[in-house]
Amino acid sequence: MNEITNYYDRVEGQRAAWRMMVEQAEMLAQAQIIPQSYQKKPANLIAAGLRGQAFGWDLPTSMANFHIIEGTTSMRPEAMLGLVRSAGHSVLITASEDAATAVGARLDNGDTHTAIFNMKDAEMAGLQNKRNWKQYRSDMLQWRAVAKLCRALFGDVINGVSYVPDELGAVTDNNGDPVETHDNFDSDFIVAINAKKQLLEACDNDKDRASEIWQAVIVVDYAERNGSDQPIIAINSEELEECMNYAKNYSETVLELEAVTDPEDQQLLD
């Protein structure tokens, strides 16, 4: 009998915790001081809260430490580092204006790993001209090295949340947190969602045409330059102009677009 009573008590406790999370999410989503990806989106807050339970975080802590970048969950680099050290593992970091090194050692089995991220890596990823990389170079290098180390040595600690916001294309401050004001983009950059809207208008709201152009001009180029399919947060003015030219002369360039566009990998515009 006691086992049945304890079971129902646990179930009722879980229901109460769920109701509290829903109420908190609905209230917090109305605030203007939280990240934009959570404003008026209680479901995003609940998703972050559920994800954060694996780390023992409450909803506000989860919201502060998780950032959703175009549908992909990333974690503040300071939070990654905190989780690793809280688990008893060791991380030593050295950083300069040219390179950063993060050396980790596991408490449980003594395994070690060294992760390095330098300006050559940054240049290959097209980061060197971004404003935050100009202003906070050593900090940005440091957080990239930390993320590399955590993926390689502490995957069990970060529990699959393996990217920091900067790796997913977000403009961040020296602490690795996304800076959501568009004023922090370099003057020749356009936020991707705004660029997509302009392109869609130029295509007379033809989503298929706009998607084909975006895929051929932007997505393929990013994959070639970055060697990945990371979310595209911003593009430069030249890229937008190229898209517009394709939209203006679409009937004349459709064959050229087909030559560089994978028909099985179309990306719909938001």
C-alpha positions in Angstrom: 0.0 0.0 0.0 2.8 2.4 0.9 4.4 1.7 -2.5 1.2 2.7 -4.3 0.9 5.8 -2.2 4.5 6.8 -2.8 4.0 6.3 -6.6 0.9 8.6 -6.7 2.8 11.2 -4.5 5.6 11.2 -7.1 3.2 11.5 -10.0 1.4 14.4 -8.3 4.7 16.0 -7.5 5.7 15.8 -11.2 2.4 17.2 -12.3 2.8 20.1 -9.8 6.3 20.8 -11.1 5.0 20.7 -14.7 2.2 23.2 -13.9 4.7 25.5 -12.2 7.0 25.4 -15.2 4.1 26.2 -17.6 3.0 29.1 -15.4 6.6 30.4 -15.1 7.1 30.1 -18.9 3.9 32.0 -19.7 4.8 34.8 -17.3 8.5 35.1 -18.3 7.6 35.0 -22.0 5.9 38.4 -21.6 9.1 40.1 -20.2 11.1 42.4 -22.4 14.5 41.7 -20.7 14.8 38.1 -21.7 16.5 36.9 -25.0 14.4 37.5 -28.1 14.2 33.8 -28.9 12.1 33.4 -25.7 10.0 36.5 -25.9 6.3 35.6 -26.4 7.4 32.0 -26.9 6.6 30.1 -23.7 7.1 26.8 -25.6 10.7 27.7 -26.2 11.1 28.4 -22.5 9.6 25.1 -21.6 11.9 23.3 -24.0 14.9 25.0 -22.5 13.6 24.2 -19.0 13.2 20.5 -19.8 16.6 20.4 -21.4 18.1 22.2 -18.3 16.8 19.6 -15.9 19.5 17.2 -17.1 22.0 19.7 -15.5 19.9 20.4 -12.4 18.9 23.9 -13.6 15.6 25.7 -13.0 13.8 27.5 -15.7 15.4 31.0 -15.3 18.9 29.4 -15.2 18.1 27.3 -18.3 17.0 30.4 -20.1 20.1 32.2 -19.2 22.5 29.4 -20.2 20.8 28.1 -23.4 20.5 30.1 -26.6 18.4 29.0 -29.5 20.1 30.0 -32.8 17.8 29.3 -35.8 16.4 26.2 -34.1 19.6 24.8 -32.7 20.3 24.9 -29.0 23.6 26.2 -27.9 25.1 26.8 -24.4 27.0 29.7 -22.9 30.7 28.8 -22.9 30.9 29.9 -19.3 28.2 27.4 -18.4 30.0 24.6 -20.3 33.1 25.4 -18.3 31.2 25.6 -15.1 29.6 22.2 -15.6 32.9 20.5 -16.3 34.6 22.0 -13.3 31.6 21.2 -11.1 32.0 17.6 -12.1 35.5 17.7 -10.6 37.4 17.8 -13.9 40.2 20.2 -14.6 40.5 22.8 -17.3 43.4 25.2 -17.8 43.2 28.0 -20.3 45.8 30.3 -21.9 44.8 32.9 -24.4 46.5 35.7 -26.4 45.6 37.8 -29.4 46.8 35.1 -31.7 45.7 31.7 -30.2 44.0 30.1 -27.2 44.7 26.7 -25.6 42.4 24.7 -23.3 43.9 21.7 -21.6 41.6 19.3 -19.8 42.1 16.4 -17.5 39.3 14.0 -16.3 38.9 13.2 -12.7 37.6 9.7 -13.2 40.1 8.1 -15.5 42.9 10.7 -15.9 42.4 11.2 -19.6 43.7 14.5 -21.0 43.2 16.5 -24.1 44.5 19.8 -25.5 42.3 22.0 -27.8 43.8 24.9 -29.7 42.0 27.6 -31.6 44.1 30.2 -33.4 43.6 33.1 -35.8 44.3 30.9 -38.7 41.3 28.8 -37.7 39.3 32.0 -37.3 40.3 33.2 -40.8 39.3 29.8 -42.3 35.9 30.2 -40.7 35.6 33.8 -41.9 35.5 35.2 -38.4 38.4 37.7 -38.4 36.4 40.6 -39.7 33.4 40.3 -37.5 33.2 43.2 -35.0 33.2 41.0 -31.9 36.3 39.2 -33.1 38.0 42.5 -33.6 37.0 43.8 -30.2 37.4 40.7 -28.1 39.9 38.6 -30.0 41.5 36.7 -27.1 38.1 36.1 -25.4 36.6 34.7 -28.6 39.6 32.5 -29.2 39.3 31.3 -25.6 35.7 30.3 -25.9 36.2 28.5 -29.2 39.0 26.5 -27.6 36.8 25.6 -24.6 34.0 24.4 -26.8 36.5 22.2 -28.8 37.8 20.7 -25.5 34.3 20.0 -24.1 33.3 18.2 -27.2 36.4 16.1 -27.3 36.8 15.3 -23.6 33.7 16.1 -21.7 30.8 15.1 -24.0 29.1 13.3 -21.1 29.2 16.4 -19.0 27.7 18.8 -21.6 25.2 16.1 -22.5 25.1 16.7 -26.3 24.8 20.5 -26.2 28.1 20.9 -27.9 28.1 24.3 -29.5 28.5 27.8 -28.2 26.4 30.6 -29.8 29.4 32.0 -31.8 29.9 28.7 -33.5 26.3 28.8 -34.8 26.9 32.3 -36.3 25.5 34.5 -33.5 27.2 37.8 -32.8 28.4 37.6 -29.2 30.0 39.7 -26.5 33.3 38.8 -24.8 31.4 36.4 -22.4 30.1 34.4 -25.4 26.5 35.6 -25.0 24.6 36.6 -28.2 24.2 40.3 -28.7 20.7 40.7 -30.2 20.7 44.3 -31.3 21.3 44.6 -35.0 23.6 47.6 -34.3 26.3 45.2 -33.4 26.6 43.8 -36.9 29.2 45.3 -39.1 27.7 48.0 -41.3 28.0 45.9 -44.5 26.1 43.0 -43.0 22.4 42.3 -43.2 20.5 40.1 -40.8 19.6 36.9 -42.7 15.9 37.1 -41.9 15.7 40.6 -43.3 17.6 39.6 -46.4 15.2 36.7 -46.9 12.2 39.0 -46.7 13.8 41.4 -49.3 14.6 38.5 -51.6 11.0 37.1 -51.3 9.6 40.5 -52.2 12.0 40.8 -55.1 10.6 37.4 -56.3 7.0 38.6 -56.1 6.5 36.4 -53.0 7.3 33.3 -55.0 8.8 31.1 -52.2 10.0 28.4 -54.5 11.9 30.9 -56.6 13.3 32.7 -53.6 14.3 29.4 -51.9 16.1 28.3 -55.0 18.1 31.5 -55.3 18.9 31.6 -51.5 20.1 28.0 -51.7 22.3 28.5 -54.8 23.8 31.9 -53.9 24.0 31.9 -50.1 23.8 28.3 -48.6 26.2 26.7 -51.1 28.7 29.5 -50.7 28.6 29.3 -46.9 29.1 25.5 -46.9 32.1 25.9 -49.2 33.7 28.7 -47.0 32.9 27.2 -43.6 33.0 23.5 -44.4 29.7 23.1 -42.5 26.0 23.6 -42.6 25.8 26.0 -39.7 22.8 28.3 -39.5 23.2 31.6 -41.4 22.7 34.6 -39.2 23.8 37.4 -41.4 25.0 38.0 -45.0 27.0 40.8 -46.5 25.6 43.4 -48.9 27.4 41.9 -51.9 25.7 38.6 -51.3 22.3 40.2 -51.0 22.9 42.2 -54.2 23.8 38.9 -56.0 20.5 37.4 -54.8 18.6 40.4 -56.0 20.3 40.2 -59.5 19.2 36.6 -59.7 15.7 37.5 -58.7 15.6 40.3 -61.3 16.9 38.2 -64.1 15.5 34.9 -62.9 14.2 33.6 -66.3 17.6 34.1 -67.9 19.6 32.4 -65.1 17.4 29.5 -64.1 19.7 27.0 -65.9 22.7 28.5 -64.0 20.9 28.1 -60.7 20.0 24.5 -61.5 23.6 23.7 -62.1 24.6 24.7 -58.5 21.5 23.8 -56.6 20.9 20.4 -55.1 17.2 19.7 -55.8 17.1 17.3 -52.8 18.3 20.0 -50.3 16.0 23.0 -50.8 15.9 25.5 -47.9 12.6 27.2 -47.3 12.6 30.8 -46.3 11.2 31.8 -42.9 
